[in-house]
Amino acid sequence: MGKTISEKIFSQHSGEDVYAGDLVIARLDFVMGQDGTAPLAIHSFNEMGGKTLFDPSKVAFVIDHSAPSPLEGVSALHKLMREFSHDKKLLLYDIGDGVCHQLVPEQGHVVPGDLVVGADSHTCTYGAINVFSTGVGSTDLAAAMISGKLWFKVPETIQFRCEGILQPGVFSKDLILRIIGDISADGATYMAAEFTGEGIAQMEIEERFTIANMAIEMGAKAGLMEYDEKVEAWLSGRTQKTPRPVAPDPDARYHEVKIYDLRQLEPQVACPHTVDNVSPLQEVENLPIQQAFLGTCTNGRLLDLEVAARILSGKKISRDLRFIVAPASRAVYLEAMNRGIIQTLVEAGAAVVTPGCGPCVGTHNGVPSDGEVVLSTANRNFKGRMGNSKAFIYLASPATVAASALTGKITDPRSVLA
């Protein structure tokens, strides 16, 4: 019987011939923690009697969620991470470097065929470049840092076949929102999602990251895509590691196969207060908003900033809202400046904040007021997600957010894109 991508990666990393449902102890290629989870992992590491890391070059800490620090207590946690990183010689990305899920692939730490864990639920992002990557808790992170291994139950897989290509004004964020709306927030719990077909092949790698990033929002352990020439080109110059691409077998067994015709897809919006509360944009069109946010590990990449700049070039945002932009990394920020994208956004009225998680997590930048409506490119819209449980968060594509910032109300980007 053939194997899925997940079954092949776990077979390779456990040294056993495994299938969905099997329990394995598997070797890890990379391990990551961020400032919301790494301090707890450090405490667990010490409680476990940890002395050294299995391989310091394969462990990274990222200070991105509350960066720069907004509170004295947070500063103490950041100090703990810095001191541990210095002592153990692991990789540290400090404030301003960017979001963990942009940095890990951008800096060449993971390649196709790898098995990766991170103490953050959106670690599934790296599946866009053929990596099985998944989120773990802080205790598991500590064990992984010590041993370089973890136990897993090999997941079943749902395959999403994406036929046709997206129409102008419709983006990969619209596709993954539509899928989550169909599957529900727990419809793929402890499964892997494989995204395949012409629609995926036509997308740039940055667009694919958006889809893989949100696999967790339907409960999936990982969101996986196949290796192709675009992945090869994207990796070129980023890494010294050797890719070991993994493709599913033609006779692989899937829990379910779902087919989407991308030619029929229209812009989508996730409405409060759950990610799977998804509607076609036209059902919420013209709803006034008080804040727009472009950024996060889902949509803070160069292509995302670029499409927003294209919409806002030579124009001014509505006086009735704030528009906050957080580049996903320092590299993205610099390239956006070099191309004039940042200047275009600032001239339009945007407030650009430090590369990192920004308003998404709700610990500092951009906390909305009671009753305010926020339109965001983030991956979650739960109550209190941006720091105020009395606000209302809607999720959409970067193009929809930029078009809506222009008008002050939820707006179909196809009406303003040339």
C-alpha positions in Angstrom: 0.0 0.0 0.0 1.2 3.5 -0.9 2.0 6.2 1.6 1.1 9.8 2.1 3.7 12.6 2.6 3.3 12.3 6.4 3.7 8.5 6.4 6.9 8.7 4.4 8.4 11.4 6.6 7.7 9.6 9.8 9.0 6.3 8.3 12.2 8.0 7.4 12.6 9.7 10.8 11.7 6.7 12.9 13.6 4.1 10.9 10.4 2.0 10.8 7.8 1.2 8.1 4.8 3.1 9.5 1.3 4.2 8.5 -1.4 6.3 9.9 -2.3 5.3 13.5 1.2 4.0 14.3 3.1 5.4 17.3 6.7 6.3 16.7 9.7 7.9 18.3 11.1 10.1 15.6 14.3 12.1 15.1 13.8 15.9 14.7 15.6 18.2 12.2 14.8 21.5 13.9 13.2 22.8 17.1 11.8 26.3 17.8 10.3 28.3 20.7 9.0 31.8 21.0 8.7 34.3 23.8 5.3 33.1 24.9 6.4 29.5 25.2 10.2 29.3 25.5 10.4 30.6 29.1 8.2 27.7 30.3 10.4 25.3 28.2 13.5 26.6 29.9 12.0 25.9 33.3 11.0 22.4 32.2 14.4 21.8 30.7 16.0 22.6 34.1 13.4 20.4 35.9 14.3 17.5 33.6 17.9 17.9 34.6 18.9 19.1 31.1 22.5 20.2 30.8 23.2 20.5 27.0 21.1 20.6 23.8 21.1 17.7 21.4 22.4 20.1 18.7 22.5 23.9 19.4 22.5 24.6 15.6 19.1 22.9 15.3 17.4 24.9 18.1 16.1 28.5 17.8 14.4 31.0 20.1 12.5 33.9 18.7 11.4 37.0 20.6 8.4 38.1 18.4 5.1 38.0 20.3 5.8 40.9 22.7 8.5 42.7 20.9 9.7 45.2 21.9 8.7 44.3 25.5 5.6 46.2 26.8 5.9 45.2 30.4 8.6 44.7 33.1 7.5 41.0 33.6 7.9 40.4 29.9 11.3 42.0 29.9 12.4 39.5 32.6 11.2 36.6 30.4 13.1 38.0 27.4 16.2 38.3 29.6 15.8 34.6 30.6 15.7 33.6 26.9 18.7 35.6 26.1 20.8 34.3 28.9 19.8 30.6 28.2 20.6 31.1 24.5 24.0 32.5 25.3 24.7 29.7 27.7 23.6 26.9 25.5 24.9 28.5 22.2 21.5 28.1 20.5 20.2 30.5 17.8 18.4 33.6 19.0 16.3 36.0 17.0 15.7 39.1 19.0 13.2 42.0 18.7 12.9 43.4 15.2 14.1 40.2 13.5 10.6 39.2 12.8 7.9 36.5 13.3 9.2 33.0 14.0 7.3 31.3 11.2 8.8 33.7 8.7 12.3 33.4 10.0 12.6 29.7 10.3 12.2 29.0 6.5 13.5 32.4 5.4 16.8 31.8 7.2 17.2 28.3 5.7 16.7 26.3 8.9 14.3 23.8 7.3 14.2 22.0 4.0 11.9 19.6 2.2 11.6 16.2 3.9 12.4 17.6 7.4 10.5 16.8 10.6 10.2 20.0 12.7 8.5 21.0 16.0 7.9 24.4 17.4 6.2 25.6 20.6 3.6 27.6 18.6 0.5 26.2 17.0 1.3 27.8 13.6 4.5 25.9 13.2 2.5 24.0 10.5 3.5 26.9 8.1 6.6 25.2 6.9 4.6 22.5 5.2 4.4 24.8 2.2 7.9 23.7 1.4 7.3 20.0 2.0 8.3 19.9 5.7 6.2 18.0 8.3 6.1 20.8 10.9 3.8 20.9 13.9 3.2 22.7 17.1 4.0 21.3 20.6 3.7 22.4 24.2 6.5 23.8 26.2 7.3 20.6 28.1 7.6 18.7 24.8 9.8 21.5 23.5 12.1 21.0 26.5 12.3 17.2 25.9 13.0 17.9 22.2 15.8 20.3 23.1 17.5 17.6 25.2 17.0 14.5 23.2 16.4 15.7 19.6 13.4 13.2 19.5 9.7 13.1 20.3 7.0 10.5 20.1 4.1 11.0 17.6 1.0 9.2 16.4 1.3 9.2 12.6 -1.8 11.2 11.4 -4.3 10.3 8.8 -4.4 12.6 5.9 -7.1 14.7 4.1 -6.2 15.6 0.6 -7.4 18.9 -0.8 -7.3 18.9 -4.6 -7.3 22.5 -5.9 -8.4 22.6 -9.6 -8.1 25.7 -11.8 -6.5 28.9 -10.8 -7.6 31.8 -8.7 -9.3 34.7 -10.5 -7.9 38.3 -10.2 -8.7 39.8 -6.8 -9.0 36.4 -5.1 -6.1 35.1 -3.1 -4.8 32.1 -1.2 -6.2 33.5 2.0 -9.6 33.4 0.5 -9.1 29.7 -0.4 -8.0 28.6 3.0 -10.8 30.6 4.7 -13.3 28.8 2.5 -11.8 25.4 3.2 -11.9 26.1 7.0 -15.5 27.3 6.7 -16.4 24.0 5.0 -14.4 21.6 7.2 -15.0 23.5 10.5 -12.5 24.3 13.3 -12.2 20.7 14.3 -13.0 18.9 11.1 -9.4 17.7 10.6 -8.3 17.3 14.2 -5.0 15.4 14.5 -4.9 14.8 10.8 -2.5 16.1 8.2 -3.8 18.2 5.3 -2.2 17.7 1.8 -2.9 20.5 -0.6 -2.3 19.7 -4.3 -3.4 20.4 -7.8 -3.0 23.0 -10.5 -4.2 25.8 -8.1 -1.4 25.2 -5.7 1.2 24.7 -8.4 0.3 28.1 -9.8 0.8 29.9 -6.5 4.0 31.6 -5.3 5.7 30.1 -2.2 4.6 33.1 -0.1 1.0 32.4 -1.1 1.4 28.7 -0.2 2.7 29.6 3.3 -0.6 31.4 4.0 -2.5 28.1 3.3 -0.2 25.9 5.3 -0.1 28.4 8.2 -3.9 28.0 8.7 -4.1 24.2 8.6 -4.2 24.3 12.4 -7.4 26.4 12.2 -9.3 23.3 11.1 -7.5 21.1 13.7 -4.8 19.7 11.5 -1.4 18.7 12.7 0.3 19.8 9.5 -0.5 21.4 6.2 1.7 19.8 3.5 2.5 20.6 -0.1 4.8 18.9 -2.6 8.2 19.9 -3.7 8.4 21.6 -7.2 10.6 24.0 -9.2 9.2 27.0 -7.3 10.2 25.5 -3.9 13.7 24.7 -5.4 14.0 28.3 -6.6 12.8 29.8 -3.3 15.3 27.7 -1.4 18.2 28.7 -3.6 20.8 30.7 -1.7 18.9 30.4 1.6 20.3 27.1 3.0 23.3 24.8 3.0 21.1 21.9 3.9 20.2 19.2 1.4 16.5 18.8 0.6 15.0 15.4 0.7 11.7 15.9 -1.2 8.8 13.7 -0.4 5.8 13.0 -2.6 2.7 10.9 -1.9 2.3 7.6 -3.7 -0.4 7.4 -6.4 -2.1 4.6 -4.3 -1.7 6.4 -0.9 -4.8 6.0 1.3 -6.5 9.1 2.4 -9.2 9.7 5.1 -11.0 11.9 2.6 -10.4 13.7 -0.7 -12.0 17.1 -1.2 -12.0 18.9 -4.5 -12.2 22.7 -4.9 -12.6 24.6 -8.2 -10.6 27.8 -7.6 -12.2 29.4 -10.7 -15.5 29.6 -8.8 -14.0 31.1 -5.6 -14.8 34.7 -4.5 -13.3 36.8 -1.7 -14.1 35.4 1.7 -14.3 36.9 5.2 -14.2 35.0 8.6 -16.6 36.7 11.0 -16.5 36.9 14.8 -15.8 35.1 16.9 -14.5 31.9 15.2 -12.3 31.3 12.2 -14.7 28.8 10.7 -17.5 31.4 10.7 -16.8 32.1 7.0 -19.0 34.0 4.6 -18.5 35.3 1.0 -17.4 38.9 1.3 -20.6 40.2 -0.3 -22.6 39.1 2.8 -20.7 41.5 5.0 -19.8 44.2 2.4 -20.0 47.8 3.5 -19.7 47.0 7.2 -17.8 50.0 8.8 -14.5 49.2 10.4 -12.4 51.2 12.8 -9.0 49.4 12.4 -7.3 47.5 9.6 -4.3 45.3 10.2 -1.9 43.9 7.6 0.8 41.5 8.9 1.3 38.3 11.0 2.8 34.9 10.2 -0.1 34.4 7.8 0.1 37.5 5.6 3.0 39.8 6.5 5.2 38.8 3.6 6.5 40.8 0.7 3.8 39.8 -1.7 1.1 40.8 0.9 2.6 44.3 1.4 3.0 44.6 -2.3 -0.6 44.0 -3.2 -1.7 46.5 -0.5 0.7 49.1 -1.9 -0.7 48.5 -5.3 -4.2 49.2 -4.1 -3.2 52.3 -2.0 -0.7 53.9 -4.3 -1.4 57.6 -4.7 -4.4 57.3 -2.3 -5.2 58.0 1.3 -6.9 55.7 3.8 -10.2 56.6 5.3 -10.1 59.1 8.1 -12.4 56.9 10.1 -9.9 54.2 10.8 -6.4 53.2 11.8 -4.3 51.1 9.4 -1.4 49.2 11.1 1.2 47.3 9.1 3.7 44.8 10.6 6.3 43.3 8.2 6.9 39.6 8.9 10.7 40.0 9.2 13.5 42.5 9.0 14.4 41.1 5.6 10.8 41.7 4.4 10.9 45.2 5.8 14.2 46.1 4.1 13.1 44.7 0.8 9.8 46.5 1.0 11.6 49.8 1.7 14.0 49.1 -1.2 11.0 48.7 -3.5 9.2 51.8 -2.3 6.4 49.7 -0.8 6.8 51.0 2.7 6.8 54.6 1.5 3.6 54.0 -0.5 1.9 52.6 2.6 3.1 55.3 4.9 2.1 58.0 2.5 -1.3 56.5 2.3 -1.7 56.8 6.1 -0.4 53.4 7.4 1.4 53.1 10.8 4.3 50.6 10.3 5.4 48.8 13.5 8.3 46.6 14.4 8.6 43.3 12.4 7.0 40.7 14.6 3.5 39.5 15.7 2.3 43.0 16.4 -1.4 43.5 17.2 -2.3 39.9 16.4 -1.5 38.5 19.8 -3.0 41.4 21.7 -0.2 42.1 24.2 0.8 45.5 23.0 0.5 47.2 19.6 -3.0 48.1 18.3 -5.4 46.9 21.0 -8.9 47.9 19.8 -11.5 49.6 22.0 -14.8 48.2 23.1 -17.2 47.6 20.3 -14.7 48.4 17.6 -14.6 46.3 14.4 -11.2 45.2 13.1 -10.4 43.7 9.7 -7.2 41.7 9.9 -5.0 39.5 7.8 -4.3 37.3 10.9 -5.2 33.7 11.4 -7.5 34.0 14.5 -10.4 36.1 15.5 -11.4 34.6 18.9 -12.8 36.9 21.6 -9.9 38.9 23.1 -7.4 37.7 20.5 -6.2 41.3 19.9 -6.4 42.3 23.5 -10.0 43.2 24.0 -12.8 40.7 24.3 -15.4 43.4 23.5 -14.0 44.0 20.1 -15.1 42.3 16.8 -12.4 40.8 14.6 -12.9 39.8 10.9 -10.3 38.0 8.9 -9.6 38.5 5.2 -6.9 38.7 2.5 -4.3 41.5 2.4 -6.1 42.9 -0.7 -9.4 43.0 1.1 -7.9 44.7 4.1 -6.1 47.3 2.0 -9.3 48.0 -0.1 -11.3 48.3 3.2 -8.7 50.6 4.7 -9.2 52.9 1.7 -13.0 53.1 2.1 -13.5 52.6 5.8 -15.8 49.6 5.3 -15.4 46.0 4.2 -14.8 46.3 0.5 -14.4 43.8 -2.3 -10.8 44.3 -3.6 -11.9 43.5 -7.1 -13.6 46.9 -7.1 -10.3 48.8 -6.7 -7.7 46.5 -8.2 -6.7 47.6 -11.7 
